Amino acid sequence: MLSSLSQGIKISITRSIKTAFEQYMAKISWEEKAYRFEDFMDEWRTYIHTSSSWYSKVDNEVKASPEFHEELAAKINEVIEKIFSEEPTADQLKELDALQKEMGTDFDFSCRAEAKYYIDLLHDQLKKKKSR
């Protein structure tokens, strides 16, 4: 069923999963022990109903299908696995090293999205520190 959707909708579905997952992980500060699949699914459901372009374009009959839900679950797992498998870039590693030295932190991170989270976090903390 998922494969029968247009390429644009499939890309939008993937993007919505990625965006919602990264937003959820930021909410829990990338604490893997705090991760709960049910909470992520709530986050994703909210996202697709409020911010996603694809949801209203998919027929209600398709959205109600158990087969569609199974395929979506597989897609969600695939997207999450891909997020965790993307290593931080050399630029991210260099920037994080400099920021952590300046801020006196030592965060562990394992993927590109998590590295981006810490870069943004440290930039925000640095701005606050400099504005005092």
N, C-alpha and C positions, 0 to 999 in steps of 0.2 A: 504493500500500500504506500509506504513512504517513497519507494522508488518510482511510483506512478505520478508523484507530484512534480511540478515544474522545477527546473534547476534553480530558479530564483527563490522559490519557497524552501527548497532543501537547504540552500545557502543561508537563508534567513533563520531557519530552524537551528542550524548549527551555530550561527552567530548568537542566537538568543540563549542557547545552552551555555556557551562560552562566557557571555556577558553576565548572565545570572550567577554562574558558578564563581566567577572572579569577584563579583559583588558580595556574594555570600561568604566566600573565604576572607575577604577584607573585613566583613562584619565580625568574624570570629578571629581576626588577626592572624590568619593562616595557622591557627593552632589545630593541628590534625586530630588531637585528642578530643577537641570540642566539636568536630565535624559530626553531623547527623544527617544521613541521607534524607530523612523526612523533612528536616528544616530546609535543606537545599531545595527539595521539590516544592515546598511552599513558596520559597523565594522565586523559583522558576515560574510557577503558576501565576504568581502576582505579576511577574515581569511580562509574561506572554499576554496577559489580559490588559495590561496598562501601557506597555511600551513596544510591543512587538507588532510588526506589520503583517506577519504571515498568518496569525491565528484566525483572523476574520476572513481570510481568503480560502481557508480549508473548509470543505463541506462538513456540516454537522454529523452526517452519517459516517464519514471517514473518522472524525474525531471520536465518535462513540464506539468505534470498532476495537475489539480486544487485540486483533492483529496489529492495528496501528499503534496501540499502546505498547505492545511487545517490541515492535520495531523502534519506537521512540526510546524505550528503555535501553535497547542495545546501542542506539545512537548516543544517548546521554553517557553511557559507560565509555564508548569510543572517544567522545570529545574530552571527557575528564582524563582518560588515560593519555590522550595526546597532550593535554595541558601539562600534566606531570612529567611527560617524557621530553618536553622541549627544554634543553639546557639553557642557562643564562648566556647571553651573548658576551663576547669579550669586552665590549663597551660597558655593559651592565656591571660586570665583575670589577672593572677598573673604577667606575663611578661609585659603586658600593664600597669598595675598599677605601677610597678617599673620604666618603661621607662617614663611614664607620670610624675611621681614624679621627676625624674632626669632632664627631659627636661622642666618641668613647663607647661605642656599642660593639657588640659581636653577635649579630644575628646569623643563625643558620638558615640557609635557603637552598632549595634543590631544583627549582625550575624557573623558567623565564618569567612567568606570571607572578610568582612569589617574589622574585628579585625586583620586579617593577613595583610591587606593593611596598617593599622596604625602601626603595629609592624615593618613592612619593612620600612615605612616612617621614623619612629622614630629612627630605627637603622641607616639609612642613614644620618639623621640629626646629630646623635650622632657621627658618624664617621667624618663628616665634622667639627663638633665642636672640636673634639679632634685633628684633623690634622692642625688646625690653629696655 
